[in-house]
């Protein structure tokens, strides 16, 4: 019977952390204790906390028994055992004062030991580093040093969960200016005891798996850079993917599987390890041996965004930008219902170095297979009937399925594929299931249960999007153009690029991109759905002036990206993008004219649509300002008189007089052919003496 691929066994990763820029830390920083030890003998009796003794063998046996007792339910596969504690600088540890070039500084140190641990990692559920403060973790010999964690690691959740350090002892050290001691917030509540290691023969991935650096991965180099392995809660592990969005703004979204159980409560604990892969292509006979991948590139902490159990997706956002020198790729996606011709998955089987598995044309669309066998909906999963090369294993959960166009069409739920026991160099011919991306797109109809709000923030309606490099067009540097509205580029340096985007609606014609200027030379590059470069583009215009033009008579619907490249220094260049919408039926219509809401009366706001919709999910966005929104009854009436209730009266008050907002996006499933005509928003105020108005509303049709 199929089982769920789930995370496991991270603790055996061989890591030697050094302090350098590739870890995301500041270069040439070291703990003050290490620097001071070269000059004076610091206190050697550091306070120590010995955690309760754990039996590694018993924990492994426990996991084995639980996993074997489950059929398709989620197995409890983990690499570490969380142990609760409460340790703060106020209650534990040793303080020392040292004089540095910057003045008087403090050192706080605390030793944590968990006898017999193969590795350890820590969970600080209260974390705030004041200005100038640094947190380090290291082994007693300083052979492994992680840090510094600084004010740049502060986040809204106020937590910090750390990468692993090998061995059974960690020293925590905080360095900070003496003047900032009162502002330090640090509470350690989880010590995670690593009791399993994956470098033993019994736990390595199967020999039929293929390293991503082998020839089979040559056509998937970009997609390989998007996939990562992550730990959460300091104990469990899955795979996932960095994913692009239509704003192309480097927002660090990360897609994984819902059954991995990342949620609002534990998203802050994610430690994502990038570029963990072998340096050479190993033969089948050698693939089961430990590789040489390293875990020196990681990002810490995420924020939960959305999930949907039926299609088994979870989306989180990293708390900090992905460092450009990690060379991460934001994967593209396809939300159409098209079944792939061929596909690959890139993953971390048994939480080892990245592998690639290749599927022939062997796909079927099936219903969901949730753990509790409830909530079935048709066509929610893609079944890979068999793998031509490679397989998947525990730890592969959440890995992406890329179609022949190199776009994500699903993420791994589970299955029975493995390397054959009879012929270990080949897959066993069994199936895997992937939650379908197109089902996840609309999900459960709310922002926190679907992908559409986050991966199409511009509401372009595109059905697919190509991937992009994180280090192309840094976040915030993509400028949205408006049809026929000139954009002045006041200054541009030679050999530099500025990126713009214009979203073309369905049916529009004659897309024209022009630059006008009398100073120096700026060139135009255009590409659909992803940023153009000087090498990869759909069209270009590169005259020896700043007067260039690109014309597409029949453009695709969706986002076009424009790069203005300075061949020389230039200034005062006007960029304009325009397209012809004569006769175009628009799927999204809105009304932003204010309408006053009158006491104990019904007022309305109208929208006219010339679009004939398909059957599917419609969203309605309403923004209302009022002093007592509880007293409002809000309804939308379609051209066919079908009514959609947005809000009932909850309480009434004659004069609450508190400035409030009703700002909601709601989803409704509608039949085909009801949208052409006049839509009406009715707002009834059932109380007296309150004031307010309809600010705006919008309908997005399928």
N, C-alpha and C positions, 0 to 999 in steps of 0.2 A: 504494500500500500504506500502511496506517496507520502513523503514526510516533508516537513518544512525545513528549508535551508536556513539556518540561523547562525548568529555570531558565536564565536567561541575562541578560547585558547590564545589570547594575545600575549600572555606574559613572557613567552620564550623569545620574543624578538630580541636579537642581540643588538644593543645600542651602546655606543660610546658617545655621549653628548659632549660637545665642546661648545664654547661660547663664541659664536660668530654670526655674521649677518644672515647666513642661510637659514638659521633657525627662527628668524624674525626678531632676534634680540640685538641689542646694541653691541657693536664690535668693541673689543679690547676692554670689556668689563669683567671683573672678577669679584668674588666675595671679599669684603674687607678683612675677614679673618685670614684669608690666604695671603693677602698683601701684607697685613700687619705681622703675620707669623714670620716673615722674612726679616723683621726689624726687632720685634719684642716678643716675648713668650706670653701669649694670651692665656687666659684661664683654660685649663685643660679639662676640668671636671664639668662638662656640659650636662645640664639636666637631661634625664632620659625617661622615656615612657616605654615600658615593655607591654606589648599587647598580649591578650590571652593566647595561650598555645593552641594551635590548630593542627589537625591531623590531615596532611595533604592527601594521603592514600584514601582516607575515609571520605573526603570531599569528592574525589574522583569517582569513587564507587557510588556515592549518592547520586551524582549526575548520571552515571551509567544506568542505574536502576530506574531513575525517573524517566529518562529518555526512552528506554526500552519499553516502559509501561504505556507510552503514549502512541496513539495511532497517527492521526493527522494533527493532533493538538500541538501547540507550541512546546517544543522541548526546552528544558532549562539548561542551556549550554553556556558555560561561562568559564573565565580563566582565573578569576580572583574572587575572594570572599570578603565582602564589605564588613568592617568591624566598627561599630559606633564608638565615638569618644567625644570629649569636649576639652579642647586645648586652646588657650588664648595666651598672648604675651603677658596679660595681667595675672593669669593663674598658674602658668608654668614657664619653664625655661630660664635661661641665664642672660642677664643684661651686662654689657661692658661699654665703657666710654673710651673712645680713641680720638686723637687729634689728627685731622687731615688738612690738606691744603685749602679745603673749603670751610674749615672751622671744626667745631666739636661735633662728632657723629656718634651714634649709638649702634651697637651690634646686639641683636637678640638671637639666641640660638636655642634649638631644642632637638634632641635626638629621639627618633621614633624607631623602635625595633619590633619585628614580628618574626620570632624564631622559626626557621625553616622555610621562610618565603623565598620563592624563586625570583620574584620581583615585587615591587611595591609601587603604589600610586596613591595620591592624597586628594581628598575633597574638602576644600574650604568653602563652607556655605555662607560665611560672611567674609567679604574681601573688599578692602578699599586701601589703595596705596596713595598716600599723600605725595605732594610734589617733592621730588628728590629721593623718595624711598625706593628700595629695591629688595625683592624677595628672590632667594636662591634655594635650590634643592641640590644636594650632592651626597655622594657616598663618602664614608669616613676617610678614604684615601684621596679624595678629590679626583678620582679617576673618571667619574661621571659627574658633570655639573650641568644643571639646567637653570637658565635664567640669564639676565634678571627679568622678573615680572615687575612692571612699573605702573605708574598711573595710566599708561596707555592700555593696560589690561583691565582697568575698571569698566564695569558694564552695568546695565540696568538691573540685572538679576542679583548683583552683588556677590557673585560666586567665582571661584577659580578651581577647576579640576585639572590635575596635572598629567603629563605623560608619565610613563613608567621608568623606574630606575631598577636595574638588576640588583639582586641581593636582598637581604633581610633587614637592612638598616638604612634609614634616610636621615640626614641632618637638614633641618630647616634653618635658614638664616635670613634675617631682615636687617638691612642697613638703612639708616635714615638720619637726617639732620636732627639734632637734639630738640630743636624748636618745633619739630613736627610730630613728636612722640604722641601727643594727645589726639592727633588726627588719624592715627593708624587704627584700622579695623581689620582684625584677622581672627577667625575662629575655625579650627580644624574639627570637623565632625565625622569624617570617614577616613579610616585607614584601610586600604584595600590590599589584602594579602594574596599575592599571586601563587596559586598552588599547582598550576599546570604549565607545562612548556611544550611548544609545538615542534621542537627540533628532535624529539625522540622519533624512532622509526615508526612507531604505531600511530603517530599523529600527523605525519607529513601528508601532503596532498598526493593524489594518485598519479601514477607515472604516465597516464594518458594525457595529462594536462600540458598545455603549450605555453611557454614563456612569451610575454608580449614582444620581446626583442627578437624572437624567431622570425623567419621570413613570412610566416602566416600573419604577423602583425604589421607588416610594412605598409599596408594600405590603411591602417587604422591608427597612425601615430598621434594625430590630434585627439581622437576619441580616447586613446589610452591615457593621455594627460588629464582627462576630466575625471577619471575614476579614482577613488580613494578608499581606504579602510579606516574605520573609526571605532573608538571605544565609547561607551556611555555608562554612567553610574559607576565608573571605575572597575567594571566587572565583566561586561559583555561586549560583543563586537559584531558589526555587520559591514557590508559594502555600500557605496553610494556614489553619486555623480554630481559634480558642479554643472549647473544648467543655465542656459542663456534666457533672456527675456527680450521682448520687442523693443524696449527702450535702449537696449544694447549699452547699458550704463555700468556694467560690471557689478551689479548687485549680486552679492555672493550667495545665491540660492543653492541648496543642496538637496537632491532627491534621493529617497531611500524607500524601504518597505515599511508598511504600517505594522506588520507582525513583529518587526524588531522592537516595537513598543517604545519608541522615542515620543515623548509627549511634553505638555506644558511644564510639568514638574521636573523632568530630567534633561530637557534640551540644553540647559546650561552646562551639563557635564560632558558634552561631546568633545572628544579630542580627535581631530581628523588628521591622519597621516597621509601626506602626498608623496607621489613618486617612489613608492615602495615596490621595487622591482629588481630582478636580477640583471646584472650587467652584461651577461652573455647568454646565448641560446643553449640550453642544456639538452642533451639527448634524452630519449625516453628512459633509458636506464639510469640516468643521473638526476632526473627531475624530482625524484623522491628524496634526494639529499638536500640538506639545508642550503639555501642560496646565500648571496652576498648583499641582499638589499639592506638599506639602512633607513632609520626612522628619524632623521635629523630635521625634516621639514614637516611642521605640524601647525595647525591653527587650533585655538582653544575657545570653546563656548559657542553656542548657537541659541537662536530664539525660535520657538515653535511657530509655524505659520499655518499649516493646514494638514488634514489627513482624511482618508476615506477608506474604511475597512473593506468595502465591497471590491474595490479595485486595488487594494493593498498598497496605497501610496502614503508617504509622509513627506512634507516639504518643510525644511527649516532654512533659516538665514544665519550665516556666520555673524558673530558679534563684531568682527573686524574684517577689513578688506583682505583678500588673499594677496600676500606679497608678490609683486611682479616677478621677482627672481625665482619663484617656485615654478614659473612657466606653465601655469595651469590653463587648460582649455575649458571654456564654458560650452557644454555640448548643445547641439541643436535638437529639435524635436519635431514630431509629426503627429497631429491630432486627428487625422483623417481615419476613416474606417478601413482603409486599404490594408490587406494582409501582405506582409513582406514577401518578396520573392526569395531572398536569402537574408540571413542575419547573423550577427555575432553577439556574444556577451563578453564583457571584460570584467574581471572579478578577482577576488582574493580567496581562493579555495583553502579551507582550513586556516585562514588568516595568514597565508604565506604570500610570497612575492606575486605580483600581478600576472594573471594568465588570460588567454583568449580562447574561447570555444566557438566553433564555427558550425552553423546549422545549414543544411541543404534545404531545398524547397519542401519543407515537411511540417507545415503549420496548420492547425485547426483552431477555430474560435470556440471557446467553451464557457460555461457558466462559472461563477466564482466558487472557490473552495475554502471558505473561511473556517477557522478552527471550530467554531461552535455550530457549524452547519446551518446557520440562519442567514437571512438577508440575501438569498440568491437573486441575481438578476441576470438576464440572458447576455451572452457575448461579452462578459467583463474580463475574460482572460484569454491570452494567446497561449496555445499549447505548442511547444517545440516537441514534435513527435520523437525525434532522435537527434543526436549530435553527430556530425561527420568527423569532427576532431574535438577532443577535449570533453569535459563534462562540467558539472558544478558540484559543490560540496558545502558542508557547514561553513559559515563565514561568507559565502557568496550572496546571501540574502540581500536584496536591495540593489543588486548590480543591474546595470541598464541592458536592455536589448536594443541594439542598433540595427536598423533596416539597411537595405542595399544603398540607400542615399546617405547613410551615416548619421541618421537622426534617431533619437530615442522614440521607441514605440511601446515600451513597457519596462517594468522592473521585476526582478525575480521574486516570486512568491515561494515556490518549492517544487518538489518532484522527486523522482527516483533515479535520476541519472547518476552515474558514477563510473569510475574506471572498472572494467570487467574483472571479476575475480578469476576467470579462466584465462583471459588474455589481458594482463594489466596495462599493456600499451595501447589498448583500444577502449572506447566507451562501451558501456553495457547495452546500448541501444534503447534505453528507457527514456521517459519523457520528463520535461520540466514545464512549469506554468509561470507566465509573466502577467502581472496586472496590466491591463491595457491603458495606454496613455489617453486615448480618446474618451474613455469612460471617466478617467480621473479629471479630465478637463472641466466637465460640468459637475462631477462628483455628486454631492448631496444637495446641491443648489444653494449653498451659502459660501461666503468668502473663506470660512475656516474649514471647508470640506471640498474645495475644488482648486484646480490649478489656474483657471483662466484669469482671475483677478490679479495674480502675481506675475504670471509669465506673459501676459498681454496687458500691461498697465496702460498702454496707449489706446486700448480698445480698438485695435486695428481690424480684428476679425480674421487675421491670417490663419491658415490651416497648417502651416509648417514654418520653421525658422532654422536657419543654419547656425552653426556654432561660431565662436570667436575666441581669440586669445585674450586673457585677462590683461595683458600688457599692451593691448591696442585700445586707444581711446579711453583713457582713465575715467573712472566714475565721475559723473557730473560734467564731462566735457563734450557730450553729444547734445547739440542744439536742435530743438524741434522747430521746423519751419511750418508756416501757414501758407496755404495755397494763395499764390499771387502776391504775397506780402514780402517786399524786399527786406533782406537782412544785411546790415552794414558790417563788414569786417574791417575794423579800423586799423589793425596792424597785424602783420604776419612776418615771421622770420624766414630766411632762406632755409630750405631743407626741412621745414616743419610742416605739420599737417593739422588741419582743423576739420572736425567731423560734424555733419548735419544730417537730419533725417526728415523725410516727408512721407506721410501715409496716404496712399492712393486708394480711393474707394472702388468697390466693384463697378465695372462698366465705364469708368473714366477713360478718357482718350487724350492723346497728344500731351504727354508729360514732357515738359521742357525745362531744362536746368541751364541757367545762364549766369555768367559773371560779367560785370562791367567795371572798368577802372582804367585810369590813364597812367598808373604808376607801376613800373616793373612787370613781373611775370608770375601769375598764379594759375595753376592748371586744375582741371576738373577730372575726378574719377567717380564713377557711379556703379553701385552694385545692389542687387535686390536681396533683402533679408539679412545681410551682414555687411560689416564695414569693408570697403574696398581698400586695397593697398596698391602700391605702384606696380605690383606684379599680378595680383588677383583682382579683376574688375570685370564688369559687364560692358561698360562703355567708358570712353575717355575723350577729352578734348584738351590738347596741349599746344596751343599756339605760342608764339613768342611774345604775346602780350597778356594782359589780364582780361581780355574779352574772349570768352569761350562759351560754347553752347553744346548741349547734348539734347537730342530729340528722340523720344520713343512714341511712335504713333499709337501702339496698342499695349500700354504697360500692364503688368500684372497688378492685381489688387493686393495691397499690403505695404510694408515699409520699404522704402528705398533709402540707401545711405550714400551720402555725398562727401567725398574728401576733397578739400581745397588744399593743394600742395604748393608751397612757395618755391618756385625754381630760383627766384631771387627774393630779397627783402621786398615786401610790398605793403601798401597801405590804402585805405579808403576804397576797398573793392565791395561792390554790391552783389550779393548772391540772391537769386530769385528762383523759386520752383513753382511752376504753375501747371495745372492740368484742366481739361475741359470736362465739366460735369453736366452738360446739357442733356436732359432726359435721363439722368442716372437715378435709379431708385436707391435710396440710402437706408441701410439696416438700422442705424442708430439715429434717433430723432430726439430733440430736446426743446424745452422752453425755459428761458432764464428771466422772463419778465415777472417782476414782483406782483403778487395779488394779495391785497389785505384780507385778513380773516375777520369776519364780523361775528359778534356775539350772538349765539343761539340761531345762527343761520348757516346755510351751506353755500360755499363759494366754489368756483371751479376755474381750472386752467386748461387750455386746449393745446393739443399737438396734432398736426396733420402729417400722415405718412402716405407716401406713394409706393411703398415697398410691399410686395406680396410674399408673405413669409412661408417657410417650410414648417412642418411639424417639429417641435423641439422645445428647448428651454428659453423663455424670455426673461430678461431681468428688468426691473423697474427701480430706478434710483430717485429718491425723493429727499429734498432738503427743505425743511420747514422751521422757521424761527417763531417761538411762541412762549408766552409767560406761563402756560399750563398745558403742556403737551398731553398730559394724562386725560384731559377732557376732550381731546380731538378724536373724531372718527374719520378715517382716511380710506378712500376707495378709488380705484381706477376702472373706467368703463371703456371697453373696446368698441370699435366701429360696428361690430355685430351685436352690441349690447351685453356681451359677456362681462361679468363683474369680477374684479380681483380685489379682495380685501387686504389692505396693508396694515390697518390698525383699528381695533375696537376701543371704545371708551374704557379706561381702567378705573379712574376715580374722577370726580368732578369737584371743582372749587370755584366759587364766584370770583376770587381774586387771589390767585397764588402769587402773581407778580414776581416771578423768578425767571430770569432770562434762560431759556432752554432751547435745545435743538432736537428735532427729529430728523436724523440723517441716516437713512437706511438704503441698502441694496437688497431687494427680494427677488426670488426666482419663482417662475410659474411655468408649468408645462402646458403648451397651447397646441391646438390642432392647426393644420395648414390653412392658409388663405383667409385669415381674419384681420389682418393688419392694415389693409389698404383703406384709408379714410381718416376720420377724426377720432382721436382718443381724448378722454376727459378725466381729469383728476378732480375728484370731489373731496372737499375738506369741510366737515361740519364741526362747529364749536358748540358743545352742549352746555357750557357754563356761561356766566355773565362776567363782565368787567375786565376780562383778560384781553390782551392784545397780541398781534403777531401777523405773519405773512408767509405766503408760499414764496420761497426764494428761487427754487429751480426744480425741474424734474426731467428725467430722461428715460427713454425706452430703448432697449437693445433687443432686436428681433432675431430669431434663428433663420 
